[in-house]
Amino acid sequence: MTTPRGFRDRADDSFLTLLGDVPELVRNLVIAEVDSAKTWLRRTAKDGGWGALWFFLALFVLFWSVPALFTFLVAGAYSWWGWPVWVGALVMFVVGLLIVATFVWLGILRFRRLSQRQNPVQSIAQDVKEVRDEF
């Protein structure tokens, strides 16, 4: 007899039949846990790589925004009546800072994903603890 989900009803199986199925069940469990660990590692590496990329891009834009600040200070100090020069430098600096803030925000969001995901080793430890507490 099968259940609605398609599993076999094992209530009438003998002890030796059930004991003989244990190695296959353990093998399937180990394979599932290894596949889960691979998936977790792949996602974690991807999120970590993207987070590092966003921080690198933020630092790159910041590196080029600092000269814009100096251009603003020099041009603003020497040409009070030449507004377009320092206004342009100020606008460039503000835009650079907005880009840096956006990259930092994207990096932080990506790194937050790392801490939200459950580590497979923690999952196995939790399963072992639950089984140990049953006995």
C-alpha positions, 0 to 999 in steps of 0.5 A: 500500500502506498501513501498519498505522497507515493511512499510505501507503508512500511508498518508491516515490514520486518525488523530485518527488512528495515535494518537492511534499508538503513545503509541506503538511507544513511547513504542518501542522507550523506549525499543530500547533506553534501549537496546542501553544503555544496549549494551553500558554499556556492551561494556564499562564495557568489555573495561574498564575491559580489559584495567585495566587488561593490566595495572595490567599485566604491573605493575606485570611485572614491579614489577619483572623487578626492581629486574632484574635491581638491579641484573644487577647493582650488578653483573655488578659492581663486575664482569667486566670479568663475562659478562654473569651474568650482560648481562643476567640480562640486557637482562632480564630487557630490555625484562621486559620493552618491555613487560611492554610497550606492556601491557601499549600500549594495555591498552591505546588502550582499554581505547581509545575505551571508549572515542570514543563510544557515550554514550546513554544518550548523544544520547537521549539528542541530539534527544530531542534537535533536536525535541525541535528545530523543534518546 
